[in-house]
Amino acid sequence: MTSNNELRLLIKIATLYYDEGVKQADIAKNLNLSQSQVSRALSRCLKDGLVKISVVQPPNIFVSLEREIQSRFDFAQAIVVDVPDDASQDQIRRAIGAAAAHYMHTTLQKDELIGISSWSETIRAMVDNMHPLANKARGVIQMIGGVGHNGNLQATMLTHSLARLLECDSYLLPATGIGQSVEDRTRLMSSPEVLDVVGRFEEINLALVGIGSTEPSFLLRNSGNYFQEEMTSELVKRGAVGDICLHYFDQQGEPVLKDQEDPVISMSLAQLKNCPRVVGLAGGLDRVDAIKGALAGGYIDVLITDRITAKALVK
């Protein structure tokens, strides 16, 4: 039981520190105590409830919602950004892109090898919001083929732009995103130029990916790297809800195509699952089922999304 004399000292130390802003070293000097005694006293005040600290959460910060999503889907980190109730898809992309740029600025470790899903408009918004970083990456790898009637330029520019910001080499995947057949994919992936890039997938420390729905974005549809209508219908029939790097999965996160059926030239879902850190960027109500599937499959470690989508995820 704490005596009145001890309680008096605890309250005096807490008042000086919390109310008057006196440094611990100065409190120790003024009260003829050691700094460790002051530190222990402050810890004791918190433990015994003599001091209660509350965090004031601004209305546009959603820590509780982030924690709820993390608990519901059992993954490392959710980052939820604010958008207007009537936000357009472009507004959502820009808000997520800005948050992703800040995430990169604050968390990038020196010499990390970064993989990028180069057909994401949201990742493009992230790159647009970035500036050169102090920590230099080891390289940026294009994780999905980009050669197409409009594909090569877009994918190359995005990969090069990120590499330039990180002052590192870029590794371009010189192949179409989707082969004409599985045999075509096998042939393309056996070429030395493609093998050199694909062989680095296992070394990626940080993968930046968009999470797509079964309806392709304008950027992807315009790239010449998308399934024809017949295959799209088959994917939906098999229960596909979304994709990462054009590999489609169902509500449980299970791939809907077996490897021997899949003509896509990109980092596989299995490789993605083994990557140390995968950051998924996705927002909009049309992405809710796709995000749920990606989280159920264990493909995402960090999700950056918008407030409206986040609320729908836990509804």
VENLIN-V769960 format. One record per residue. N is the residue number from 1. RES is the residue in one small letter. NEAR is the number of other C-alpha atoms within 10 Angstrom. D_LAST is the distance of its C-alpha to the last C-alpha in Angstrom with 1 decimal. Layout:
n = {N N}
res = {RES RES}
near = {NEAR NEAR}
d_last = {D_LAST D_LAST}
This chain:
n = {1 2 3 4 5 6 7 8 9 10 11 12 13 14 15 16 17 18 19 20 21 22 23 24 25 26 27 28 29 30 31 32 33 34 35 36 37 38 39 40 41 42 43 44 45 46 47 48 49 50 51 52 53 54 55 56 57 58 59 60 61 62 63 64 65 66 67 68 69 70 71 72 73 74 75 76 77 78 79 80 81 82 83 84 85 86 87 88 89 90 91 92 93 94 95 96 97 98 99 100 101 102 103 104 105 106 107 108 109 110 111 112 113 114 115 116 117 118 119 120 121 122 123 124 125 126 127 128 129 130 131 132 133 134 135 136 137 138 139 140 141 142 143 144 145 146 147 148 149 150 151 152 153 154 155 156 157 158 159 160 161 162 163 164 165 166 167 168 169 170 171 172 173 174 175 176 177 178 179 180 181 182 183 184 185 186 187 188 189 190 191 192 193 194 195 196 197 198 199 200 201 202 203 204 205 206 207 208 209 210 211 212 213 214 215 216 217 218 219 220 221 222 223 224 225 226 227 228 229 230 231 232 233 234 235 236 237 238 239 240 241 242 243 244 245 246 247 248 249 250 251 252 253 254 255 256 257 258 259 260 261 262 263 264 265 266 267 268 269 270 271 272 273 274 275 276 277 278 279 280 281 282 283 284 285 286 287 288 289 290 291 292 293 294 295 296 297 298 299 300 301 302 303 304 305 306 307 308 309 310 311 312 313 314 315}
res = {m t s n n e l r l l i k i a t l y y d e g v k q a d i a k n l n l s q s q v s r a l s r c l k d g l v k i s v v q p p n i f v s l e r e i q s r f d f a q a i v v d v p d d a s q d q i r r a i g a a a a h y m h t t l q k d e l i g i s s w s e t i r a m v d n m h p l a n k a r g v i q m i g g v g h n g n l q a t m l t h s l a r l l e c d s y l l p a t g i g q s v e d r t r l m s s p e v l d v v g r f e e i n l a l v g i g s t e p s f l l r n s g n y f q e e m t s e l v k r g a v g d i c l h y f d q q g e p v l k d q e d p v i s m s l a q l k n c p r v v g l a g g l d r v d a i k g a l a g g y i d v l i t d r i t a k a l v k}
near = {5 8 7 9 8 12 15 12 14 21 16 14 22 24 15 15 17 13 9 9 11 14 12 19 14 15 20 17 11 9 12 9 13 13 16 12 12 22 14 11 20 21 14 15 17 13 11 9 9 13 17 9 8 6 5 6 10 8 7 11 14 18 14 10 18 22 15 17 22 20 13 12 15 14 17 14 17 24 24 26 24 17 18 11 8 8 14 12 13 13 14 23 26 21 23 28 27 20 22 28 18 15 16 17 16 11 9 17 16 12 14 17 21 26 28 25 28 27 30 26 22 27 28 23 20 24 20 16 16 19 14 13 14 13 16 18 20 20 20 27 27 28 31 29 28 30 21 19 12 16 22 20 13 19 27 20 13 22 24 21 18 26 22 16 16 25 19 17 17 22 21 23 26 20 21 25 27 24 21 12 13 17 14 15 19 15 11 18 22 13 12 10 14 18 14 15 18 22 11 15 22 12 14 24 18 20 26 21 26 27 24 29 22 20 13 16 14 10 15 21 15 14 22 18 25 18 19 8 9 8 11 16 13 13 20 16 10 15 16 27 26 29 24 26 25 30 21 27 28 23 19 16 23 17 22 21 16 7 12 9 11 19 22 26 27 24 25 18 23 12 13 23 15 14 20 12 19 23 22 27 28 29 28 19 17 14 21 23 20 26 33 20 24 28 23 19 20 21 25 26 20 20 30 24 28 26 24 21 21 26 16 12 19 13 6}
d_last = {46.7 46.8 50.1 50.4 52.2 49.5 46.8 48.8 48.9 45.2 44.4 47.0 45.6 42.0 43.2 45.3 42.5 39.4 41.0 44.0 42.8 45.8 45.5 45.8 49.1 50.6 49.4 51.1 54.3 54.4 53.9 56.0 53.2 52.0 48.8 47.4 48.1 46.2 43.2 43.2 43.5 40.4 38.4 39.8 38.8 35.1 35.3 37.1 34.8 37.7 35.6 31.9 30.2 27.0 25.3 24.8 21.6 22.1 19.6 19.1 18.6 15.2 16.4 14.0 11.0 13.2 14.0 10.6 10.1 13.8 13.5 10.7 12.7 16.1 17.7 19.9 18.5 15.8 17.2 15.1 17.4 17.4 18.0 18.8 16.4 18.7 19.3 21.2 20.7 23.9 22.6 19.5 21.9 24.3 21.9 20.7 24.3 25.6 23.2 24.3 27.9 27.6 26.1 29.1 31.6 30.5 30.0 32.4 35.0 38.6 39.6 36.2 36.2 33.4 32.0 30.6 28.8 31.0 29.3 26.2 26.4 24.0 26.4 29.2 27.6 27.5 31.2 32.1 30.8 32.7 36.2 38.6 37.6 39.9 38.8 40.1 38.4 40.4 39.3 36.7 36.3 35.1 32.8 33.0 36.1 36.6 39.8 39.6 41.1 39.0 37.3 39.8 40.1 36.4 35.6 38.8 38.3 34.8 36.1 39.3 37.6 35.5 38.5 40.7 38.3 38.4 42.2 42.1 42.9 40.7 40.7 40.2 39.4 42.2 40.8 38.7 34.9 35.5 38.9 40.5 40.3 39.6 43.3 43.2 40.4 42.5 45.5 43.9 42.3 45.8 47.3 48.3 46.5 43.1 43.7 44.4 40.9 39.0 40.9 39.3 35.7 36.0 37.1 34.1 32.7 29.9 28.2 26.5 24.5 22.5 19.7 20.7 19.3 21.7 22.9 25.1 25.3 28.5 29.9 29.5 30.8 33.7 34.6 36.2 34.0 31.8 31.9 33.8 32.1 33.4 31.8 28.5 28.5 29.3 26.5 23.9 25.9 25.4 21.6 21.3 18.0 19.3 22.2 23.6 27.3 27.4 26.7 24.1 21.7 19.6 16.1 17.7 19.3 22.7 25.2 25.9 29.5 32.1 34.2 37.1 35.2 33.6 35.8 33.6 35.5 33.1 31.8 30.4 27.0 29.0 30.7 27.5 26.2 29.4 29.4 29.3 26.7 24.5 22.7 20.3 19.9 17.4 15.5 14.6 12.1 14.8 14.4 10.8 12.2 15.2 13.7 11.9 15.4 17.2 15.5 16.0 19.6 20.2 21.5 19.9 20.9 19.9 17.1 17.7 15.1 14.4 12.2 10.6 9.9 8.7 6.0 5.0 5.8 3.8 0.0}
